[in-house]
């Protein structure tokens, strides 16, 4: 490792390090040993590392940005039977292809650590070993959602019981794959223990899925099941579009293109996947890149 350079950030710039760069197992142990955080997992022949720090911070002088954050990844011998592509708050699976070989990685949210920038200088940056943008976006979103997912009232979460049947089954269904995002607005978030929460819901889908009859039927099916399941939970009821029509539930299905800033200000994203146990949720894909 290079120690006596004017500023390690210049070294990282020259070597080509950027967010998403991968470090192979033969260099992983030396990097892990440079950790300034408590990280007690040693590297194995299956351990790779990925750079998490954004490009602009990697090349910023060390007096402003002195550290590089990394995540340890474990290679898998086979494709996992149920890949977690953003559904779990703790586990993520990513793929990387080079020389016609596909690598499957498993990530744990607790395997992040920092090193000083000079510890990365001379560590053998291979500019071909970098995640493709789709995988990198998934990684960024997974990290961000752990801290940015919306907080709903405790009693609302308790009444919904989203980690138990039948809510869990609803979001595991095949039709749920077509729902990009669920947005919920609650009229009375300060409701008491014996009061009902009155909710408005927006389900978003890909615009092209509206055009396919089979997919549109599945979307309609999910909407009906959503209304049934949520209506059957205690102290949760839908606001009405028309006060005189008791069945005019305020549940809308919109294409992603029709989600406005006003909606984002007034509705909270409901991450049903993050409210389920790690190995049994099927999550809709992201529709908004928070980075």
Helices and strands as residue ranges (DSSP letters): H 8-15, E 22-23, H 25-32, E 47-51, H 55-58, E 67-76, E 91-98, E 101-116, G 117-119, H 133-148, H 154-160, H 167-172, G 174-178, E 181-186, E 197-205, H 207-211, H 213-231, E 236-238, E 251-255, G 256-258, H 261-266, E 268-269, G 273-275
